[in-house]
Amino acid sequence: MSDQVFTNMKAVVSGATGTIGRAICQRIVEDGGSVVLLGRNEEMLKKAVVEMGSQASYAIVDIDDDDSVEAFARTLDRVDILVCTAGWTVIGPVDDVPVADAVDMFNARFFGQCRLIKSALPKFDNGGLIVMCSGVATDAYYPNYGFGTAVCSAIDAYAHHIAVELAPRKIRVNSISPGWTVPVEPNSNSAGPTRVFAPEKAMPAFNTALDSPLHETIPPEEFADALVFMTRAKHLTGEIVRLDAGRGLTDVPFDGFVEINR
Ligand SMILES: NC(=O)c1ccc[n+]([C@@H]2O[C@H](COP(=O)([O-])OP(=O)(O)OC[C@H]3O[C@@H](n4cnc5c(N)ncnc54)[C@H](OP(=O)(O)O)[C@@H]3O)[C@@H](O)[C@H]2O)c1
């Protein structure tokens, strides 16, 4: 149907086997678009593509690796929407987290997005939409999450900057900042590792901080709703869309009770 939001659009989504990326890919094909799912786990990619139908395809891409990303970008004929959700995180007290692990995390979660954007840019023809993925730790204090906070801030800052730089080419850039979001099926994702250091010190306070004013996790489908909004709102650029159940509004400690939405 021609009034579907993604009709005639070609999308690329990294982290496509993950909680947020997968829900976004599903919506793109349901609403008339085609999508290339990126990830490293071929079995999961194949399964997802079979479930999504003929408008979905996949490519194995390691976003840590320039060559892998560039080789994929060369296979593209055109891209209208690029959504970067691949990434993982490091949790632990400042005394305990090795900087080398934070460097690894930045390489995937920040520079991985930058790599993909840079490589795909020549394939944007006459405008388009880029969506980066950060996290609510930019707005709210999460104990033992210094590097996670830093990477989220870097992502949002980069999105802001390149939104201006790419505006003359009619390429819009926005960032999605998730609050706590859990997979539709427990353990259904092939997530990169969350590296936790000194968990006995780090995790109790970190877990309590996951709570939010709405006391609910974010259903992954709401990130697909955000993409639909960003696609329809043709003058939305340089924005951070906070989907966080209000967590970013306050640092008041909650009781840690959160209703899991799947
Ligand atoms: N879920 C939340 O509550 C939440 C909150 C705030 C921020 N975030 C951030 O938002 C992003 C998406 O979250 P999510 O919950 O959808 O994550 P997820 O379920 O853990 O999925 C992450 C995806 O990233 C892919 N990935 C990781 N490293 C990769 C690499 N080097 N090359 C290619 N793919 C790689 C993984 O695929 P393979 O392992 O199959 O390659 C996986 O499918 C992540 O950066 C996450 O840290 C999430």
The ligand as a MOL file (V3000), in Angstrom:
LIG
                    3D

  0  0  0     0  0            999 V3000
M  V30 BEGIN CTAB
M  V30 COUNTS 48 52 0 0 0
M  V30 BEGIN ATOM
M  V30 1 N 18.3330 -2.2540 26.2530 0
M  V30 2 C 18.5220 -1.2260 27.0780 0
M  V30 3 O 17.9590 -1.1540 28.1840 0
M  V30 4 C 19.4560 -0.1050 26.6860 0
M  V30 5 C 19.4350 1.0670 27.4430 0
M  V30 6 C 20.2980 2.1120 27.0910 0
M  V30 7 C 21.1480 1.9590 26.0190 0
M  V30 8 N 21.1500 0.7870 25.2890 0 CHG=1
M  V30 9 C 22.0750 0.6770 24.1720 0
M  V30 10 O 21.3240 0.6780 22.9630 0
M  V30 11 C 21.9420 -0.1760 22.0030 0
M  V30 12 C 20.9400 -1.2440 21.5740 0
M  V30 13 O 20.4380 -1.8920 22.7380 0
M  V30 14 P 19.8140 -3.3580 22.6760 0
M  V30 15 O 19.1440 -3.5980 23.9860 0
M  V30 16 O 19.0540 -3.5470 21.4280 0 CHG=-1
M  V30 17 O 21.1450 -4.2180 22.6500 0
M  V30 18 P 21.3020 -5.7880 22.4970 0
M  V30 19 O 19.9760 -6.4780 22.5640 0
M  V30 20 O 22.3600 -6.1830 23.4530 0
M  V30 21 O 21.8260 -5.9520 21.0070 0
M  V30 22 C 23.0190 -5.3720 20.6280 0
M  V30 23 C 23.3580 -5.8410 19.2560 0
M  V30 24 O 24.6220 -5.2760 18.8960 0
M  V30 25 C 25.2880 -6.2220 18.1090 0
M  V30 26 N 26.7330 -5.9880 18.2190 0
M  V30 27 C 27.4750 -5.8020 19.3320 0
M  V30 28 N 28.7640 -5.6430 19.0100 0
M  V30 29 C 28.8280 -5.7250 17.6500 0
M  V30 30 C 29.8680 -5.6350 16.7120 0
M  V30 31 N 31.1480 -5.4360 17.0720 0
M  V30 32 N 29.5870 -5.7710 15.4070 0
M  V30 33 C 28.3150 -5.9790 15.0000 0
M  V30 34 N 27.2720 -6.0690 15.8370 0
M  V30 35 C 27.5300 -5.9450 17.1490 0
M  V30 36 C 24.8940 -7.5830 18.6680 0
M  V30 37 O 24.8570 -8.4860 17.5980 0
M  V30 38 P 25.7640 -9.7840 17.4880 0
M  V30 39 O 26.3260 -10.0460 18.8620 0
M  V30 40 O 24.8500 -10.8320 16.9620 0
M  V30 41 O 26.7920 -9.4100 16.4950 0
M  V30 42 C 23.4700 -7.3570 19.1520 0
M  V30 43 O 22.5330 -7.7940 18.2220 0
M  V30 44 C 23.1730 -0.7750 22.6770 0
M  V30 45 O 24.3010 0.0130 22.3700 0
M  V30 46 C 22.8510 -0.6420 24.1550 0
M  V30 47 O 24.0170 -0.5760 24.9470 0
M  V30 48 C 20.3140 -0.2320 25.5970 0
M  V30 END ATOM
M  V30 BEGIN BOND
M  V30 1 1 1 2
M  V30 2 2 2 3
M  V30 3 1 2 4
M  V30 4 1 4 5
M  V30 5 2 4 48
M  V30 6 2 5 6
M  V30 7 1 6 7
M  V30 8 2 7 8
M  V30 9 1 8 9
M  V30 10 1 8 48
M  V30 11 1 9 10
M  V30 12 1 9 46
M  V30 13 1 10 11
M  V30 14 1 11 12
M  V30 15 1 11 44
M  V30 16 1 12 13
M  V30 17 1 13 14
M  V30 18 2 14 15
M  V30 19 1 14 16
M  V30 20 1 14 17
M  V30 21 1 17 18
M  V30 22 2 18 19
M  V30 23 1 18 20
M  V30 24 1 18 21
M  V30 25 1 21 22
M  V30 26 1 22 23
M  V30 27 1 23 24
M  V30 28 1 23 42
M  V30 29 1 24 25
M  V30 30 1 25 26
M  V30 31 1 25 36
M  V30 32 1 26 27
M  V30 33 1 26 35
M  V30 34 2 27 28
M  V30 35 1 28 29
M  V30 36 1 29 30
M  V30 37 2 29 35
M  V30 38 1 30 31
M  V30 39 2 30 32
M  V30 40 1 32 33
M  V30 41 2 33 34
M  V30 42 1 34 35
M  V30 43 1 36 37
M  V30 44 1 36 42
M  V30 45 1 37 38
M  V30 46 2 38 39
M  V30 47 1 38 40
M  V30 48 1 38 41
M  V30 49 1 42 43
M  V30 50 1 44 45
M  V30 51 1 44 46
M  V30 52 1 46 47
M  V30 END BOND
M  V30 END CTAB
M  END
